[in-house]
Every structure is written in structure tokens, then in C-alpha cells.
Amino acid sequence: MGFFGRHRLLSLGSEAGENRANSLTDNRLPMLRQGTWPSGARTNFVAGLGEFVGTFLFLFFSFAGTQIANTPPPMPPAGGGPPPPDASKLMFIALAFGLSLMVNVWAFYRVTGGLFNPAVCAPLTPSVKLCCVTLALYLIRGLSVGRALVVAVAQFLGGIAAAAVVSGLFPGPPAFATTLGGGASIAQGLFIEMFLTTQLVYVIIMLAAEKHKSTYLAPIGIGIAFFLAELIGVYFTGGSLNPARSLGPAIVNHNFPGYFWIYWLGPLLGSLLACGFYFLLQYLKFRDVNPGQDR
């Protein structure tokens, strides 16, 4: 083979390697491709503002629904012990969170991506380890460190503001904090939070971060996934899946139980597990298994 033939083969091999290296980001929505968002102060301010308002609205309606469902609390059974689960109350709370997330993700999807959860987006660096949808998108190269920090802070502030407004608007003491219940131990609560967050984060990655024909319907799938998680989690842990959801009520109530750390560590571990599974699918080239879905 001549010199030019060998040179052509080397060039093609180099291009193929670059394409494989970039496949992780090339198949992602433009707003989630690291480096495509302008890094100026104005765009970071818009992202932070959008996440603050979106997180506030999402948690305002969720907290309000929970407050209504928990007023008045059910009477404990004779002889003590935890009260039995109230199916209608659990359904009301789960619907409040699921529908609120779906509506507000859809409303802010074009502005910030509608994250509303530090567990889905914070950066993981040697010096900074925040929590989870923010974390997940950073790990799959969907967010830069600076943008992730901005939106994570906005999400925490939005959660605190939502808890304060609901506490002031609705009668009775705040009843929307995340606490263990149903006889769940601290270890059980930790792993319930972890596995429920895994489900939610994986759905977010596959429906919103992965580009496909039905991406515009991602908010519906995300809302339904959160509704499903809340149906299971509300009775035992309060169904946090989001440090910003737990921090706001704890600050408003001035109450941080000794096991409060599970609402940080559980979503963090769940987000890492979902990302790990996503990376495994990427390594195994999952698109080859069921090709042509978007044709």
C-alpha cells in the first residue's frame, strides 16, 4: 500500500476515534452539551433566575398540596404505634408533587432545562461535592462547573422561599417536612431515598438528556416517574429525592432531625448509581441493540 493510502487510513482512524470520543455529547440536546452555553454573567444569571423561579413554583404547589393533605393529621390507632397509611392522602401528595414537577419542568424546559434538583446537577470536583439531577448532568458532561454551581444555589434558595411562603399562606403549623415514618429505620430510609432517586434520575437522563424524537414529551415522563416514586416514598421517608425539597421545610420549621443526612446522602448515591448505569449502557453501545427508533 502506498504512502497516501496509509495516510488516508490513519486519517480515517483518527476521525473515527474523535467521533467515538464525542458521541457522549453529540447525542445530547444542545442546551445540555457542555461548552455550547455561553459562560457570561448574563446567561448564568438567567439560568440561576430560571431555576430559582422554577424550583419555587414546583415546591410551592407540592408543599401546599402536602399541607392540605396533612391537615388535620390522622388520629393514631388505639394502643400507640405508627398510624396506618392513608391511601387517599398519599395519593394526593404524590399527585401534587408529580403534576407540579411535570408542569414546571415543561414551563422552564426551554429556559434552563427544568432541573429543580441539585441531586440531578451539582459538580463533583476534588473540592466540591454537592448533590444530585444537577450532579447527574455534570457527570454525563451536560453542565459546566460554573453553571452547575449557579443553578444548584438557585434551587436551594427556591426551596427555602417556597417553604417560607407556604408556611405563611396556609393555616396551621407547617406539615410538609420530610421525616421517617411507617416504622422505617434510618438505614431503610437511606436506601429508599437512594433507589427512588435512581429511578427518577435515570428517567431524566434517558428522556431529557438523550436526544430523541419524543424528547419534547420528557416532562410528562419525568412527572410520572416522580409520581411513582412519591407513591412509594411518602409514607416511609416523606419522599424527598431532592436535598432542596428537604432543606427548605427544615429551615422554616427550625428542625433538623438526627437522620437529616439521609436526605442528602440518599439522593447523592441514587444519582451516582443512575449515572453509573448510564455509562455502562454507553460503554456497551446500547443504541446498537434496538437501532432505528427515531426513524
Summary of the structure (lengths in Angstrom):
residues: 295
radius of gyration: 21.2
end to end distance: 39.2
largest distance: 90.9
contacts: 1020
relative contact order: 0.14
helix: 65%
strand: 3%
